[in-house]
Amino acid sequence: MAGTFVTGSDRPEKGVIKLGFMPLTDCASLVMASVLGLDEKYGIKLELRRQHSWSGMRDRLLSGELDAAHVLYGLLYGVETGIGTPATRMALLMNLSRNGQAITLSRALAAQGISDLGSLAAQLRKGTRRFTFAHTFPTGNHAMLLYYWLAAGGIDPLREVQVATVPPNQMAANLAAGHMDGFCAGEPWSTRAMLDASGFTAAASQDIWPDHPGKALGTTAAFADAHPHACRALIAAVLEAARWIDESTEHREATAEVLSSPAYVNAGRGEIAARLHGQYANGLGRYWIDPDPLQFFAGGEATFPYLSDGMWFMTQHRRWGLLREELDYAAVAARVNRVGLYREAALMARVPAPFELLRTSMLMDGKVWTGRNPDAYISSFPIHRPMPAGA
């Protein structure tokens, strides 16, 4: 099938794809698609370009310096809806991962008896000082997960704490320097903070939302519309890589070895491997095998661009006043998430694709998200502040 695709009328419109990625464990399927030669199988060549910040990634994607990117789900929707930047039509080609992020708190807080959300909230109520927490991008996954976690503990993230934006690979160093009290970021930077004894893992992101969407493979709508065959080839290659990674412990170990290279994540293999295998330690003496670890494939579930996932990020943007207008959330998600392209690529890669476009999730506070009635969902939170329409 792949040979027919490459040589026939569906030949990719562009042979070399300039693909941005951040030095994070969850860039793995993009890296392995290149390393394993799966890109060439589908008639393209991935030119991987390491980035240093999510804002830089966004700007290079919008300028055309990058064709596509490993990108925060929430960042993509923030650009689509014009939060902090002129609205630009975007395209989400597939999910790249689920689970596997973490909220890390400083050892200084642990010395004060803070070990979880409940004890953090109790300390905040004493009002001795205002704590500072960092995320990686204002509309991104880590900001929304951090805000959700704090709010579930009765802490208003926009009034009771200070928040800062810090590139993921600078999180552990800033925590060690005492510039913040905690952060939410992707791996291996939570592990780095734990191993250097500057922080401890207070919550894995899957504790907040089991099987939540992680990073996405994104591009502009203009690129996707002009290069549908190249996008299908890109999705198919990454799908095969994701399946390969999840196939065995040995494949995950090999992936950790590749990612440790300075060209990719530039971190110790051991820092990457443990949580890639689902092996967790919090830095305070607790060890466990996580039932909902970082996944890249999961039988095609982890890669499918569910419309309800995109809608959830928009509800949280609205919840926190980032999104000024009420939207037709389902219509925006249907426009952004290129389910048709994904399904065609899945056929090429012989990967099963779920039939339903919405999925049901229960988050840590017991609230159920189905993708239906998003306005009621936003209003159901005790802590929320969507701005009035037209503000």
N, C-alpha and C positions, 0 to 999 in steps of 0.2 A: 504493500500500500504506500509506504513512504517513497519508494522509487517512482511510482506513478505520479505522486504529488509533486515531487521535485522536478520532473521532466515535462509534465503536462501543462494544461492551461492554468492550473492552480499554483504554478511556480511562484515562490516568494518575490514580491516586488523589490525587496531590498535584501542583499546577500549578507551584509555585515550589520548587526544590530548593536548599537552603542547602549550598553545596559549598566545603569548605576546601581550600586549596592552600598550599604553601610556595614562596617565591621561588626557584625552581630551573628550569633549562631544561626539565627533563622534566615540568613541569606543562603543556607546550605544547598537548596535545590537548584538555585541559579548557578552556583559555583560548580556543583557536580554535573549539571547538564553540560557545562563546558569541558570539565576535566574528563568526563567519560565519553566525550565526542557525540553526545546525543543531539547537539545542535546541528552538526554536519549531516546526521542521518536525515534531517528534515530540510536540508538545503540552505541552512543559514550558518553564520559564524557569530558567536557571542563575543563581543569586545567588552570585557568586564572593566568597569571604572569605579574604583573605590572613592567614596565620598566621605566628608568629614562632619557634616551637619545636615539635619533634615531640611533646614531652610535653603541651604545650598543645593541639595538634591532637587527640591521643588523648583528653584529658579532655573537650574540647568534643564530640567524636564520641560518647563514652559518655553524656554528659549530655543529648544531644539538641539541643544548641545548633547542631550541624552535622548535616545529614542524611546526608552522604557526604563522602568526602575523598580527595584525592591523598595516599597514605600509603605508608610503608615496608612492604614485603612482610613483613619479619621482625617489625616492630612489631605488625602485625595478628595474626600467629601467636603472638606473645608474650602479647597480651591474651587470645586464645582459650584458651591453656594456663595462664594465671594467673601469668606471670612478672612479678614486681614490681608486680602489681595484682590485685585479685580477678578470677578468671576470668569472662569475659563472652563469650557466643557472638557470633561475628563472621561477616561475609559478604564474600568477595572476589568482586567482580563481573567484573573483567577486569584483565589487565596493561595498564599505560599505556606501558611503554617497555622496552627492553633495551639493555644496554651504556651507555657514556657517563659513568661516574663516574671517579674517579682517586685515586691515592695520591700525595700531595705531600710532599716533604721540604724542610727549610730550606736556604737557601744557606750557612748556617754549616756544615752537614754536608758540603755540596759542597766547601767550602774545606778540609775535612779529608780529601778524596779519596773521599768516599762518593757514588756515582752510581747505585747499584742495590741490589738485595736482598743480593747476595753481599758487596759491600763494607760494607754496613750490618752484616751478621752478623759479619764479621771485626772491625769496630770494637767491637761489643758484647762480643766475646770477650775484648777487652783489659781490660774491666772498669773503665774509667776513671770512668764514671758511668752512671746509669740514665737512659735516654732516655724522653721522654714523647710519646705519640701520642694524637690525638683522633679520635673518631668522633662520629656525630650522635645515636645513641640506643642504649642497651645491648643490645637484641635486634634492632636494625635491620640493614639491608643493609650499611651501611658498617662497622659493628662486625664483622660476620661475614666480610666480604671482607678487612678489615684483618687480623683474626686468622688467616685462612687464608693470606694472603700471608706474614705473619711466620713462621707455623709451617712453611710450605713451605721457608723458608730456615733452618730449625732453631732458630728463636727462639720460646720459649714466651711468648705475649702476656700471660699472667696471672702470670708469675713473673719474667721478665727485663726487662720494660719497665713503665712506668706508663701507664695509659690514662685519658682524661678524656672527658666528654661536652660538646660545644660545639655550639650552633646553627650550621647550615651557613653562613649569611651572616656569621658572626663568625670563621670559620676563618682567612681570609687575614690579618685584622687581628691576631689572636692569634699567628699565626706570625711576622708582622713584628715584633711586640713581644717576641719571644723567649720566649713562655710555653709553647711546645711545639716539638718537633723535627720533627713531621710530622702529617699528618691524612689521613683518607679522607672524601670528601664528594662530593656531586653538583656538576655545573657550574651556573654559570660560576665557582665559587669557586676551583677549582684553577687555572683560567686567570688569574683575578685575582691570585693569589699569584705566578704566573710573570711576569705583566706588570709587577707592581710590584717585581720582583726580590727578593722575600722567600723564594721557594721555586722548586722545579723539580719536574716531573712524573716520578716514579720508575716508576710503572706506571699504565696505564689499567686500569679494572676488567675490560675484556674481555681483557686479558692474563692475568688470574687465571681467569676463566671466560668463554670466548667465548659470546656470545649469552645471557648470564645475565639473569634477570628483573630489572627495575628497580623502579620504583614500581608500585603497584596502585591501583585504584579500589575503595575499601573502605567498608563501612558496618556497622552492627550487624545481627545476624541478625533481631532484632526489627523493624527498619525494613524489611529486605528481605522478610520474611514478610508484613508489613502492606501493603507497597507494591510488589508484583511488577510491575505495569504501569508504574509510574513508573521502576522500576529498569531495565526493558527499554528504555524510552524513553531513559534516561540513557546506557545502554551503546551503543545504536544511534547516538545523536548523537556520542558520543566516538569510536566506530569510524569514522564518516564523517570526522570531523576528523583522525584519525590517518592515514587514507588520503590525505586532501588534503595534509597536510604532507609525506608521503613521495613524493608524485607528481612533484615537480620541484624543481630547485635554486631556482627563483623562489619557489616556495611556502615553502621553508625560509628564504629570505632575508626574505620578508614576515613569517614567523613570528618571526624574530629581531627585526625592527623592532617588532612588537607587544609581545613579551616585555620589551623594553628599557624600556618605560614604567614610571614609578614605581608604577603601580597593580599591576604584576605582579612582574617580577624586579628592576627598578630597577638595571640594570647597562648598561654601554655595549653598543650593538648589536654592535660588533666582538668584544667579549668573549664574547658569546653565539654569534655566527654561525660562527666558525671551526670549533669542535668540533661544532656542529650540522651542519656540512658534512663532518665527518670529517677536517678539516685540523688536524694536531697539530704542536706544537713543545714540546720538553721544558724549554726555558729554559737549556739547556747546549749549544746548538748543533745539536741533532738536529731534523730536520723530516721528517714523513711523512704519507701519506694512510692512515688506518687502514682495514684490511680489514673490521673489525667495528665500525662506528661506532654512535652513538646512533641507534636506530630506533624509530619509533612504530607502524608497521604491518607492513611486510615481508610483504605478501600475506596478512595475518591471523595469521602466526606470532608476531609480537611482542605481540599482544594476547590470545592464547588463554590461559586460566587452567589451565595444565597442573598436574595433581595432583602430579607429581614435583617441581615448583618449590617448592610449599608444603612438601612433605616434606623437601626439602633443608634449608630453614631450621630445621625442627624437629631434624634430625640435628645441625646445628651448635649449636643451643641445648643439646642433650643432650651433645654433645662437650665443651663448655666449662662444664658443670655448672650451666647456667642452668635447664635443665629437669630437675626432680628425679625424675620418674617416667618409666619406659618407657611408650610409647604404642602404640596401633594407628595408626601414622603414616598409612597409606592411608585409614583410616576418618575420621580427623580432617580430612585434606585434602579428602576427598569431601564432607564436611559444610560446610567453609568455602568452598571454591571452587564458586561457583554456575554450574557448567558448563551446566546446563539453561537458565537465564536467558540466559546468554551466547549459546548456540546459537540461541535464539528471536530475540534482538536481532540477531544476525548475519544471519539470514534477512531480517529487516526492512530492514537496511542493505545487503543483497546482498553480504555479505562471506563468503568461504569460511572454514570452521572445520575445523581438523584433526580427524581421526577418533580418533586415539590420545590417551589421557589421560596417558600417560607419555612422556617423551622421554629420549634418551641424550645425556649431556654428558661431555666430558673436560676436566678442570681442569688448572691449570698444573703440578701435580705428577705428572701422568699418571694420576691416579685417575679411574675412569669411574663416573659416577653414572647409574643407570637408574631409580631409584625402587623397585627390588626389593632385599629383604634389607637394610633400613636399619641394623639392629643390627650386622651384620657390617661394613657401611660405616664406622660410627662407630668400631668397634674396630680397623679397619685403619690408623688414623692413629698414627704413632709418638708424637705429642704430642696427648693427649686426656685429659679427666678427667670423664667423666660421673659424677654422684653416684649412689650406690647407691639402688635403688628404696626408697621409703618414708623417705628421709633427711629 
